[in-house]
Amino acid sequence: MALVLNEEEEMLRDAAKGFLADKAPVAALRKLRDEDDALGWSRALWQEMADMGWTGILVPEEYGGIDYGMVGAGLICEEMGRNLTASPFLGTAMMAVTALRAGSDEQKAKWLPNIAEGKSIIAIAVDEGVKHEPSKTALQAEAHGNGYRLNGEKSYIIDGFDADALIVAARTSGEPGDEAGISLFIVEKETDGLSSSRTKLLDSRNYAHNVFENVDVAGDALIGTLDDGFGLLESVLNIGRTGLAAEMLGASQQSFDMTMEYLKERKQFGEIVGTFQGLQHRSAHLYSEIELVKSAVLKALQMFAEAPAMSGASAALAKAKAGEVAILAANEAVQMHGGIGMTDEFDMGLYMKRIRAAQELLGDYAFNANRLAILRGF
């Protein structure tokens, strides 16, 4: 498939651009940050997204969604990156929906319509340390009665604070580091023994840290196959990695655009600084790198429909390259703006902070570069 958008996709992108610029600009994130909002995003905005069909963009039509596909979801993520929009779109509408599509008929009937209608927030609980290493899952799920008993902790859960349920990666056999022996369970927030606290990172978003202390779930809480959930987990994480890559692409483009506008206005020694050859060379290099990311992200989004077996490699490539270039874009923007680039009154510092966090989430450059090498047989 050609690396261009069709007419329908361009219309979706334009609609997302206009809606988010109006309803969820950077000023909205500032307001949430300054008020130290415990949730970290707006429920009213989320409902408006549901009314537009975004929350059901990957939900099958039989469950109330529009099943548009990953290219559409990625375009929304890209515009969210441009505006630093905080919402549970990545964790719920993309990652959780992907997991639930592999669930039982009962699980799909219970949760997917509610997600499509904006009524339920579901987060993916996978990481247990400061680095993303899903194969090192240690949280234990032992057979207990007619179900399972979970013990352990999960950290940095995207959109996990006050989520209605968590999809939890747990170890049902083997040892941490083994891909075999990982299973996925859906755990509702009111379950006894489950406690949650928020972790606020530098990007002004709230992540959850959850403790599982003798948390009992029924047998029908299992999603997919016992001991064989790593493949499904990887599919879910690849969706998330590509969504984050698209978001970082949007943040990179906005950082670049803001910088170009500044270079056209700022004067030094009586000259517009954009006429300085050194800055022109740096700008041209950054522009070229962003164009590469556009191709990598769009191809990764397309691969989920074109060649699902290759989507993991494409997701790793997109996440690694988008993270590398986003950091370059933020660094260059701050430097070219000079001292004001990191002042709180100026938006550029907020973009840098979000990019730094997004680059680490679901695997940093090194993790995804290594993942790509492994998937390509090196």
C-alpha positions as CSV (number, residue, x, y, z in Angstrom):
1,M,0.0,0.0,0.0
2,A,1.3,3.5,-0.9
3,L,2.4,5.7,1.9
4,V,-0.3,8.2,1.4
5,L,-3.7,8.8,3.0
6,N,-6.9,8.3,1.1
7,E,-9.6,10.9,1.0
8,E,-11.5,9.4,3.9
9,E,-8.4,9.3,6.1
10,E,-7.6,12.9,5.2
11,M,-11.1,13.9,6.3
12,L,-10.6,12.1,9.6
13,R,-7.3,13.8,10.2
14,D,-8.7,17.2,9.4
15,A,-11.7,16.6,11.7
16,A,-9.3,15.5,14.5
17,K,-7.1,18.5,13.9
18,G,-10.0,21.0,14.2
19,F,-11.7,19.3,17.2
20,L,-8.5,18.9,19.3
21,A,-7.3,22.4,18.6
22,D,-10.6,23.7,19.8
23,K,-11.5,21.4,22.6
24,A,-8.2,20.1,23.9
25,P,-5.3,22.6,23.2
26,V,-2.2,22.8,25.3
27,A,-4.0,25.2,27.6
28,A,-6.3,22.4,28.7
29,L,-3.2,20.4,29.8
30,R,-1.9,23.4,31.7
31,K,-5.2,23.7,33.5
32,L,-5.2,20.0,34.5
33,R,-1.6,20.3,35.7
34,D,-2.1,23.6,37.7
35,E,-5.2,22.2,39.4
36,D,-3.3,18.9,40.1
37,D,-6.3,17.0,38.8
38,A,-6.3,13.5,40.3
39,L,-7.6,12.0,37.1
40,G,-5.4,13.8,34.7
41,W,-7.9,14.1,31.8
42,S,-11.4,15.4,31.2
43,R,-14.4,13.0,31.4
44,A,-16.4,15.6,29.4
45,L,-13.9,15.6,26.6
46,W,-13.8,11.8,26.6
47,Q,-17.6,11.7,26.2
48,E,-17.3,14.1,23.3
49,M,-14.7,11.8,21.7
50,A,-17.2,8.9,22.2
51,D,-19.9,10.9,20.5
52,M,-17.6,11.4,17.5
53,G,-17.0,7.6,17.3
54,W,-13.3,7.8,18.4
55,T,-13.6,5.5,21.4
56,G,-15.0,2.8,19.2
57,I,-12.6,3.2,16.4
58,L,-11.2,-0.3,16.8
59,V,-14.4,-1.8,18.3
60,P,-16.2,-4.2,15.9
61,E,-19.5,-2.9,14.6
62,E,-21.5,-5.6,16.3
63,Y,-20.4,-4.2,19.6
64,G,-21.3,-0.6,18.8
65,G,-18.0,0.5,17.3
66,I,-16.9,1.6,13.8
67,D,-14.0,-0.7,13.4
68,Y,-12.1,1.8,11.3
69,G,-8.7,0.4,11.8
70,M,-5.2,1.4,13.0
71,V,-4.5,4.1,10.4
72,G,-7.5,6.1,11.6
73,A,-6.5,5.6,15.3
74,G,-3.0,6.7,14.5
75,L,-4.1,9.9,12.9
76,I,-6.0,10.7,16.0
77,C,-3.0,10.0,18.1
78,E,-0.9,12.2,15.9
79,E,-3.2,15.2,16.4
80,M,-3.3,14.5,20.1
81,G,0.5,14.8,20.1
82,R,0.3,18.1,18.3
83,N,-2.0,19.4,21.1
84,L,-0.6,17.4,24.1
85,T,-4.1,16.1,24.6
86,A,-4.5,14.0,27.7
87,S,-7.1,11.2,27.4
88,P,-7.4,7.5,27.9
89,F,-7.5,6.9,24.1
90,L,-4.3,5.0,23.8
91,G,-4.8,2.7,26.8
92,T,-8.5,2.1,26.5
93,A,-9.7,2.7,22.9
94,M,-6.6,1.1,21.4
95,M,-4.7,-1.3,23.7
96,A,-7.6,-2.6,25.9
97,V,-9.9,-3.0,22.9
98,T,-7.2,-5.1,21.1
99,A,-6.9,-7.4,24.1
100,L,-10.7,-7.7,24.5
101,R,-11.2,-8.6,20.9
102,A,-9.3,-11.8,21.7
103,G,-11.5,-12.4,24.8
104,S,-14.6,-14.6,25.3
105,D,-18.0,-13.6,23.9
106,E,-19.1,-12.7,27.4
107,Q,-16.1,-10.4,28.0
108,K,-16.6,-8.7,24.6
109,A,-20.3,-8.2,25.2
110,K,-19.7,-6.8,28.7
111,W,-16.9,-4.3,27.9
112,L,-16.7,-3.4,24.3
113,P,-20.1,-1.6,24.0
114,N,-19.3,0.4,27.1
115,I,-15.9,1.4,25.7
116,A,-17.5,2.5,22.4
117,E,-20.0,4.6,24.4
118,G,-17.3,6.2,26.5
119,K,-18.7,4.6,29.7
120,S,-15.7,2.4,30.6
121,I,-12.0,3.0,31.0
122,I,-9.8,-0.1,30.9
123,A,-6.0,0.0,31.3
124,I,-3.2,-2.4,30.6
125,A,-1.1,-3.4,33.6
126,V,2.2,-4.9,32.4
127,D,5.3,-3.1,33.8
128,E,6.6,-3.8,37.3
129,G,9.8,-1.8,37.4
130,V,11.2,1.4,36.0
131,K,12.0,-0.2,32.6
132,H,9.6,-1.9,30.2
133,E,10.4,-5.6,30.2
134,P,7.2,-7.6,29.7
135,S,8.8,-11.0,29.7
136,K,10.0,-10.3,33.3
137,T,6.5,-10.3,34.6
138,A,6.6,-11.6,38.2
139,L,3.1,-10.9,39.5
140,Q,1.8,-14.3,40.5
141,A,-1.6,-15.7,39.5
142,E,-2.2,-19.1,41.3
143,A,-5.1,-21.4,40.8
144,H,-7.5,-20.8,43.7
145,G,-10.9,-22.4,44.0
146,N,-12.7,-21.9,40.7
147,G,-10.5,-19.0,39.7
148,Y,-7.1,-17.4,40.4
149,R,-5.5,-15.4,43.2
150,L,-3.2,-12.6,42.2
151,N,-0.3,-11.2,44.3
152,G,2.2,-8.6,43.3
153,E,2.6,-5.0,42.0
154,K,2.2,-3.1,38.7
155,S,3.7,0.3,38.0
156,Y,3.4,3.1,35.5
157,I,0.0,1.9,34.3
158,I,-1.1,4.2,31.4
159,D,-4.5,5.7,32.1
160,G,-4.7,3.3,35.1
161,F,-5.7,5.7,37.9
162,D,-9.4,5.3,38.6
163,A,-9.9,2.9,35.6
164,D,-13.0,0.7,35.8
165,A,-10.9,-2.4,35.2
166,L,-7.3,-3.5,34.5
167,I,-6.1,-6.1,32.0
168,V,-3.2,-7.6,34.0
169,A,-0.3,-9.6,32.7
170,A,0.4,-12.2,35.4
171,R,2.7,-15.2,35.7
172,T,0.9,-18.5,35.9
173,S,4.0,-20.7,35.3
174,G,7.7,-20.5,34.6
175,E,10.1,-17.8,35.9
176,P,10.4,-14.1,35.3
177,G,12.2,-13.7,32.0
178,D,10.3,-16.5,30.3
179,E,7.8,-15.5,27.6
180,A,5.9,-18.8,28.2
181,G,3.8,-18.9,31.4
182,I,2.3,-15.4,31.1
183,S,-1.5,-15.0,31.2
184,L,-3.9,-12.1,30.9
185,F,-6.7,-11.4,33.4
186,I,-9.3,-8.7,33.6
187,V,-9.7,-7.3,37.1
188,E,-12.4,-4.8,38.1
189,K,-11.3,-1.9,40.3
190,E,-13.6,-2.7,43.2
191,T,-12.1,-6.2,43.6
192,D,-11.0,-6.9,47.2
193,G,-7.3,-6.7,47.8
194,L,-6.6,-4.3,44.9
195,S,-5.3,-0.9,45.8
196,S,-4.3,2.0,43.5
197,S,-2.3,5.2,43.8
198,R,-1.3,7.7,41.3
199,T,2.2,8.4,40.0
200,K,2.6,11.9,38.4
201,L,5.5,12.1,36.0
202,L,7.2,15.0,34.3
203,D,4.6,15.1,31.5
204,S,1.9,16.1,33.9
205,R,0.0,12.9,33.3
206,N,-1.2,10.5,36.0
207,Y,-0.1,6.9,35.9
208,A,-1.2,4.2,38.3
209,H,0.7,2.0,40.8
210,N,-1.4,-0.9,41.8
211,V,-0.8,-3.5,44.6
212,F,-2.5,-6.9,44.3
213,E,-2.8,-8.6,47.7
214,N,-4.7,-11.9,47.5
215,V,-6.9,-10.5,44.7
216,D,-9.3,-13.3,43.8
217,V,-10.8,-13.4,40.3
218,A,-13.1,-16.0,38.7
219,G,-12.0,-18.4,36.0
220,D,-13.8,-16.4,33.4
221,A,-11.5,-13.4,34.1
222,L,-8.9,-15.1,32.0
223,I,-8.4,-13.5,28.5
224,G,-7.2,-15.9,25.9
225,T,-5.2,-19.1,26.8
226,L,-3.7,-19.9,30.1
227,D,0.1,-19.8,30.1
228,D,0.1,-18.6,26.5
229,G,-0.8,-14.9,26.8
230,F,2.5,-13.4,25.7
231,G,1.6,-13.4,22.0
232,L,-1.6,-11.5,22.7
233,L,0.2,-9.2,25.1
234,E,2.8,-8.4,22.4
235,S,0.0,-7.6,20.0
236,V,-1.5,-5.2,22.5
237,L,1.8,-3.6,23.2
238,N,2.6,-3.2,19.5
239,I,-0.7,-1.3,19.1
240,G,0.4,0.9,22.0
241,R,3.9,1.4,20.7
242,T,2.6,2.5,17.3
243,G,0.1,4.8,18.9
244,L,2.8,6.4,20.9
245,A,5.0,6.7,17.8
246,A,2.2,8.5,16.0
247,E,1.7,10.8,19.1
248,M,5.4,11.6,19.2
249,L,5.3,12.4,15.4
250,G,2.6,14.9,16.1
251,A,4.6,16.5,18.9
252,S,7.7,16.6,16.7
253,Q,5.9,18.3,13.9
254,Q,4.3,20.9,16.3
255,S,7.7,21.5,17.9
256,F,9.2,22.0,14.4
257,D,6.4,24.3,13.3
258,M,6.7,26.5,16.4
259,T,10.4,26.8,16.0
260,M,10.2,27.8,12.4
261,E,7.7,30.5,13.2
262,Y,10.1,31.8,16.0
263,L,13.1,31.8,13.7
264,K,11.2,33.9,11.2
265,E,10.5,36.6,13.9
266,R,13.4,36.6,16.3
267,K,16.2,39.2,15.5
268,Q,19.8,39.1,16.7
269,F,22.4,41.7,15.7
270,G,19.7,43.3,13.6
271,E,19.1,40.2,11.5
272,I,16.3,37.6,11.5
273,V,17.9,34.5,13.0
274,G,16.3,32.3,10.4
275,T,18.7,33.7,7.9
276,F,21.7,32.2,9.8
277,Q,23.1,29.4,7.8
278,G,23.9,27.2,10.8
279,L,20.3,27.3,12.0
280,Q,19.1,26.6,8.4
281,H,21.2,23.5,8.3
282,R,19.9,22.2,11.6
283,S,16.3,22.9,10.5
284,A,16.7,21.1,7.2
285,H,18.2,18.1,9.0
286,L,15.3,18.0,11.5
287,Y,12.8,18.4,8.7
288,S,14.3,15.4,6.9
289,E,14.2,13.3,10.0
290,I,10.6,14.1,10.7
291,E,9.7,13.1,7.1
292,L,11.4,9.7,7.7
293,V,9.3,9.2,10.8
294,K,6.1,10.0,8.9
295,S,6.8,7.1,6.6
296,A,7.8,4.7,9.4
297,V,4.7,5.5,11.4
298,L,2.2,5.3,8.5
299,K,3.7,2.0,7.3
300,A,3.5,0.6,10.8
301,L,-0.1,1.6,11.1
302,Q,-0.9,0.0,7.7
303,M,0.9,-3.2,8.6
304,F,-1.7,-4.2,11.2
305,A,-4.1,-4.8,8.3
306,E,-1.7,-5.6,5.5
307,A,0.6,-8.1,7.2
308,P,-0.2,-8.7,10.9
309,A,2.7,-11.1,11.3
310,M,5.1,-8.3,10.4
311,S,3.4,-5.7,12.6
312,G,5.7,-6.3,15.5
313,A,8.8,-5.3,13.6
314,S,7.2,-2.3,12.1
315,A,5.9,-1.1,15.5
316,A,9.4,-1.5,17.0
317,L,10.9,0.5,14.1
318,A,8.3,3.2,14.3
319,K,8.6,3.6,18.1
320,A,12.4,3.6,18.1
321,K,12.7,6.1,15.3
322,A,9.9,8.3,16.5
323,G,11.4,8.5,19.9
324,E,14.8,9.3,18.6
325,V,13.6,12.1,16.3
326,A,11.1,13.5,18.9
327,I,13.9,14.0,21.3
328,L,16.0,15.7,18.6
329,A,13.0,17.9,17.7
330,A,12.5,18.9,21.3
331,N,16.1,19.6,22.0
332,E,16.6,21.6,18.8
333,A,13.4,23.6,19.5
334,V,14.5,24.5,23.0
335,Q,18.0,25.5,21.9
336,M,16.8,27.5,18.9
337,H,14.3,29.3,21.1
338,G,17.1,30.2,23.6
339,G,16.4,30.7,27.2
340,I,12.6,31.1,26.8
341,G,12.4,27.5,25.5
342,M,12.3,26.0,28.9
343,T,10.3,28.7,30.7
344,D,6.9,27.5,32.1
345,E,5.1,30.3,30.2
346,F,6.2,28.9,26.9
347,D,4.7,25.7,25.5
348,M,8.0,24.2,24.2
349,G,9.0,22.9,27.6
350,L,5.8,21.0,27.9
351,Y,6.4,19.3,24.6
352,M,9.9,18.3,25.7
353,K,8.5,16.7,28.9
354,R,5.8,14.7,27.2
355,I,8.2,13.5,24.5
356,R,10.7,12.3,27.2
357,A,7.9,10.3,29.0
358,A,6.4,8.9,25.8
359,Q,9.8,7.8,24.6
360,E,10.2,5.7,27.7
361,L,6.7,4.2,27.7
362,L,6.3,0.7,26.3
363,G,10.0,0.5,25.6
364,D,12.6,3.2,24.9
365,Y,14.9,3.4,21.8
366,A,17.2,0.7,23.0
367,F,14.4,-1.7,23.8
368,N,12.6,-1.3,20.5
369,A,15.8,-1.4,18.4
370,N,16.7,-4.6,20.1
371,R,13.2,-6.0,19.6
372,L,13.4,-5.1,15.9
373,A,16.8,-6.9,15.6
374,I,15.4,-10.0,17.2
375,L,12.3,-10.1,15.0
376,R,14.5,-9.7,11.9
377,G,16.6,-12.7,12.9
378,F,19.7,-11.0,14.2
